[in-house]
Structure formats: structure tokens, C-alpha cells
């Protein structure tokens, strides 16, 4: 994952945001600052919960929220623009 290399090389000097909903929690765990979300327009409270729980240290709740939204995340990427 290229983003992991960017985070490793730049650390906090370059804020990185996930641009892929499915990678939100994995990238947060590597040091990303947040997400620019597609499904956040449909389920904003869930995407907020993923980030808020993670940053509050409740990774288990963040993971449950991420996994619960996975089907919708996959569906939004089923067809190209």
C-alpha cells in the first residue's frame, strides 16, 4: 500500500487522509488523519463513528462500525463513473 510508505517517510509532516472508504480504519491505524468519504454522504454518522472511536482509543468499536458498513462501501464502488 503506497499510503503506508508515504506515512513512513513523512510522518506528521504530511497529513494524509484516506480517499477509499474501505481503507479508512487500516490507514488511521498507520497514522492517517481522517477520510474523504463517499459513503459518508449516505451514512455520515457511521463514518464519523469510525474516526471518532478510533481517535478516542476505542479501536474495537471503530472496527465494528467499519465492518458493518463494508457492504455499502463495496456497493458504492461496484460501477465505475
C-alpha positions as CSV (number, residue, x, y, z in Angstrom):
1,X,0.0,0.0,0.0
2,X,1.6,3.2,-1.2
3,X,0.0,5.3,1.5
4,X,1.9,3.3,4.2
5,X,5.2,4.3,2.5
6,X,4.2,7.9,2.5
7,X,3.2,7.8,6.1
8,X,6.5,6.1,7.0
9,X,8.6,8.6,5.0
10,X,6.8,11.8,6.1
11,X,5.3,11.1,9.5
12,X,3.4,14.0,10.9
13,X,5.0,16.4,8.4
14,X,2.4,15.5,5.7
15,X,-1.2,15.0,6.9
16,X,-2.6,12.0,5.0
17,X,-6.3,11.3,4.5
18,X,-7.9,8.1,3.2
19,X,-9.6,8.5,-0.1
20,X,-11.0,5.0,0.0
21,X,-13.7,4.2,2.5
22,X,-12.7,0.6,2.7
23,X,-9.2,1.6,3.8
24,X,-10.3,4.1,6.5
25,X,-9.5,2.2,9.6
26,X,-6.4,0.5,8.3
27,X,-5.0,3.9,7.2
28,X,-6.0,5.5,10.5
29,X,-4.0,2.8,12.3
30,X,-0.9,3.7,10.3
31,X,-1.2,7.4,11.1
32,X,-3.7,8.9,8.6
33,X,-5.6,11.9,9.9
34,X,-9.1,11.1,8.6
35,X,-11.0,10.2,5.4
36,X,-12.5,11.9,2.4
37,X,-15.5,9.7,2.1
38,X,-18.1,8.6,-0.5
39,X,-20.4,6.6,1.9
40,X,-20.1,9.5,4.4
41,X,-22.7,11.2,2.2
42,X,-25.1,8.2,2.8
43,X,-24.2,7.2,6.4
44,X,-22.3,10.2,7.9
45,X,-22.9,9.0,11.5
46,X,-21.1,5.7,10.8
47,X,-18.1,7.3,9.1
48,X,-17.9,9.8,11.9
49,X,-18.1,7.0,14.5
50,X,-15.3,5.1,12.8
51,X,-13.0,8.1,13.1
52,X,-14.2,9.3,16.5
53,X,-14.0,5.9,18.1
54,X,-10.5,5.4,16.7
55,X,-9.2,8.7,17.9
56,X,-10.8,8.1,21.3
57,X,-8.8,4.9,21.6
58,X,-11.9,2.6,21.1
59,X,-10.5,0.6,18.1
60,X,-12.9,-2.3,18.7
61,X,-15.9,0.0,18.2
62,X,-14.3,1.6,15.2
63,X,-13.7,-1.8,13.7
64,X,-17.3,-2.9,14.3
65,X,-18.5,0.3,12.6
66,X,-16.2,-0.2,9.6
67,X,-17.1,-3.9,9.2
68,X,-20.8,-3.0,9.5
69,X,-20.5,-0.5,6.6
70,X,-18.4,-2.7,4.4
71,X,-21.2,-4.0,2.2
72,X,-22.3,-0.4,1.4
73,X,-18.7,0.6,0.9
74,X,-18.3,-2.2,-1.6
75,X,-21.6,-1.4,-3.4
76,X,-20.6,2.2,-3.9
77,X,-17.5,1.0,-5.9
78,X,-19.3,-1.6,-7.9
79,X,-19.6,0.5,-11.0
80,X,-17.1,3.0,-12.4
81,X,-18.1,6.6,-13.1
